[in-house]
Amino acid sequence: MADNFWFMVVALGPVLLGGAIAYALLQRRRLSPGEERRQEKAVEDLYDKPPGGREPHSHSR
């Protein structure tokens, strides 16, 4: 009885886990073209130079 239980756990566990991961990957929502443009603009804004156009510099002492 215990052997059958562990066989089910070892054999079906990875199959169920793989199925759950595959289901989650298939259910991901893709961004619309407008959302993609807004996301790219927001990322560009984050990485732009700070106001005043000065680059950050390291302080060496």
C-alpha positions in Angstrom: 0.0 0.0 0.0 2.7 2.5 1.0 4.7 1.5 -2.1 1.8 2.4 -4.4 1.4 5.7 -2.6 5.1 6.7 -3.1 5.0 5.4 -6.7 2.1 7.8 -7.4 3.9 10.7 -5.6 7.2 10.1 -7.5 5.6 9.3 -10.9 2.6 11.7 -11.0 4.1 14.6 -9.0 6.5 15.8 -11.8 3.8 15.3 -14.4 1.3 17.5 -12.4 3.9 20.1 -11.7 4.9 20.3 -15.4 1.2 20.5 -16.4 0.7 23.4 -13.9 3.8 25.3 -15.3 2.7 24.7 -18.9 -0.8 26.0 -18.0 0.5 29.1 -16.3 2.8 29.9 -19.3 -0.1 29.5 -21.8 -2.3 31.8 -19.7 0.1 34.8 -19.6 -1.5 37.9 -21.1 0.5 39.6 -23.9 0.8 43.3 -24.0 -1.2 45.2 -26.6 0.9 47.4 -29.0 -0.2 50.5 -27.1 0.8 49.0 -23.8 4.2 48.0 -25.3 4.9 51.5 -26.5 4.0 53.0 -23.1 6.2 50.4 -21.4 9.2 51.2 -23.7 8.7 54.9 -23.2 8.6 54.5 -19.4 11.8 52.5 -19.5 13.5 55.0 -21.7 12.4 57.8 -19.3 13.9 55.9 -16.4 17.3 55.6 -18.1 17.4 59.1 -19.5 19.8 61.7 -18.2 18.6 63.6 -15.1 17.1 67.1 -15.5 19.8 69.6 -16.5 21.5 67.0 -18.7 24.4 66.3 -16.3 25.8 62.8 -16.2 26.4 61.4 -12.7 30.0 61.1 -11.7 31.9 59.1 -9.0 33.4 61.0 -6.1 37.1 60.0 -5.7 38.9 61.1 -2.6 
